[in-house]
Amino acid sequence: MKLVLTCEHGGNDIPNAYKNQFMDTTVLKTHRGLDLGALDLFEHLKPLADASFYRTTSRLLVELNRSLFSRQLFSEFSKNFPQTIKREILAKYYVPYRTEVEHKIAEYIKAKQQVIHLSLHSFTPELNGDLRNADIGLLFDSRNKKEQEFCKKMKDTLLQQKPNFSIRFNYPYLGKADGFTTFLRKQFPTDYLGIEIEVNQKFTDKNSMELELKDTMYKTIDGLKLKSQSF
């Protein structure tokens, strides 16, 4: 089994060529500009991975976790760019990242290795006045029995260590919605498991809660990787 770790929304960087579209940088510092805390969790878990990939370009420039046909591919700040500029952004930031990840997974599968891909994200505790009542969300395709089994084992192992954690499946989003793992499942219908891990951003304050979550996640994934030759 090979573990591939990714973080699509690790930062809020805007390349100099496009900064004039983001004169008010306030939004870049919010959950809309990046997945707060996701890169910290990625770095903490990175030693467990056989391959790891991340980007720090803001999702408000181009959304790396959406398909080319998604209305969310470009934000309200970049959707009105000329088509030449959009193609340039895709060629520089979107295509190289997604191709790099896809090629590594293809390499492992060609070598008869099963791949578990954990895509790390975070979510704001409150959205449009609605409180999100979970600490961790595990997103998967509910029609995929292997992904379902992996997430069940992951949830059980996390709760064995921290019974107070609130862990929900396919929350606050559906694992089969448009996303990088959804795309990769279609490219690799066998020997690939794509799981998105969504962590509540209340754990991003550099406090004991954050460290507790990161350490618990590390021990859980380490244990699953050692014990599970296949799913």
N, C-alpha and C positions, 0 to 999 in steps of 0.2 A: 504494500500500500504506500502511495506517495501522497504527502500532504502539500497542497498548494495554498498559499495564503495571499490574499489580495486586499488592497484598500483603495477604492476608487476615488474617495472624497477626502483625502488626507490633509488638504490645505486649501487656502483661499488666494493663491497666487494668480495675478493677472499679468501676462507678459506686457512689456512696455508698449508694443505696437497697438494694444487695445485699451490701454488705461484711460484714454480720453472718454471712453464710454462708461467709466466707473468713477466719476469725479467724487461722488458721495460714497466713501468707502465703508460707511457704517454697516450696510447690509452684508458686506463681505465677512464681517466679524460674527455674524449670526449663524444660526443653523441653516439658513438658506445658502450661505457662502461655502460652508464646509460641514463635514460631520465631526462636530466637536468631540475630541477625545478618541476618535477612531484610530488615528495614527499612533497615539501613545499605546493603545492596546495592541496594535499591529507590531510595534517594536518590542513589546513585552513578550509576545508569542512567537516572534520571528525565529528564535533558536529551535523551535520545534518543527519548522517547515523544511521540506526538501527543496522548495522553490518559493520565492516571495516577490511580490510586485506591488508598487504603490505609486500614486501620483499626487501632487500637491496643487495642480492647476484647479482653480475654482470651478465647481459645477455650474456656476452662473455664466461662464464662458462657453463651455460645452459639457454636456452630461455624459460622462463615461459609462454610466450604468444604464443607459437607454439605447434602444436600437436606432438605426439610421432613419427609421420611419416614424419615430416617436415625436409627438408635438412638444415634448419636454427636452428634446435634444439640445435646443438653444433656448435660453431664458429670454425674459422680456428685454434684457440688456443687449443680447446678441442676435435675437431672431430677425431683426431688420437690417443686419449687415448685408452688403452686396453678396451675391452668390459666389463671387470670386474669393472674397474674404472667408466665407463659410467653408469653402473647399480647402482653403489654406489652413484654417484651424483644424479641420478634420485630418488633413494630411500630416500636420505637425504634432497634434496632441491626442487625437482619438484613435486613429488607425494604428499607429506604432504600439501603443499600450495594449490594445485589445489583441493585436496580432501576436505580440510577444507572449502574452499569457496563453493564447490558444495554441501556439506552436509548442510551448513547453508541455502542455497537457497532451497534445498529439504525440509528442516524443515519448512520454511515459506510457501511454496506451499502446503505442506501436511496440514497445518493449514488454508488453504483456503485464503491465502494472495497472492496478486499480488506483484511481485518483479520487481523493476527497478534497474538494475545493471549498475553503471557508472564506467568504467575502465579508469583510468587517465594516459595519456601519454603525451609526448612532441616530437616535431620534430625540426630538425635543419633548420634554415632559408634558407640555401643553401646546395644543395646536387649535387655533380658531376658537378658543374658550373651552375646549374639551381636554380633560385630563387623561393622559395615557396611563392606565393602571397595570404597568408591567415594568420589571427591572431589565429583563432580557427577552428578546423575541428571537425565535428560531424559525427561519423561513425556508420552506422546502415545497416541492411539488407533491401534494397529498396523494397523487396517483402513483407515485414512485415508492414502492414498498421499501426499498433499500434506504432511501433518504428518510423515510418515515421512521424506520428502525434506528438509524443513526441518531436522529434527533431525540427519539425517546430515550435512548441510552445516555445521550448527552444531558438531557434534562434530569434524569434519575441520578446521574453521577453528580451533577451540580447541587442538587437538593440534598444528597447525602452529606455533602460538606457544609452547605448553607441552607438549612430548611426554611429560613426566613425570606429567601429570594422568591420573587414572583416571576415565573417563567411561563411564557405563552407560545403556542405554536402559531405560525403565520399571523403574527401581530407585531407591529401595527400595520403591516402590509401583507399581501398574499405572495407566497413564494413562487407562484406560477405566473405572476404579473410580468410585464415587460421588464427585463433586466439582463445583466450579463450572464448570470447563471442560467436563466431561461434560454438564452441564445446558445450557450455551450451545451446544454442538454440535447439540443437538436443536432449539434455537430458531433456529439459523442453519445449516442443512444445507449451504449453499454460501457461499463467500467468507469463511469464518471458519476460522482455525486456532487451536486452543487448546493451548498447551504449558505444562506445569508444570516449572519449574526448581527442583530440589532440591539444595541445597548442604550439604555436610558441615559440621557446627558446629565442627569443629576449626579452621575458618577465621575464627572470630569472636573472636579474642583481641587484636584491635587491633594485630596485628604485621605483619611484612613478608609473611607468607603470605596474610593477608587482603587486603592492598593489591594483591598480585600477582594474586590471583584476580579482584578487582573490576575492575582495569584490563584484564585479559585478556578478561573477559566484556564489558566496554564496547567494546573494539576489535572483538570478534567480532560483536556485535549491530549495531554501527555499520556494519561492512563488509557484513553480510548485507542490511541495510536499504537501503544505497546501491546495491548491485549487483542486487538482486532486485526486479523490478517485480511479479512474481507467482510463485505456486507452484502 
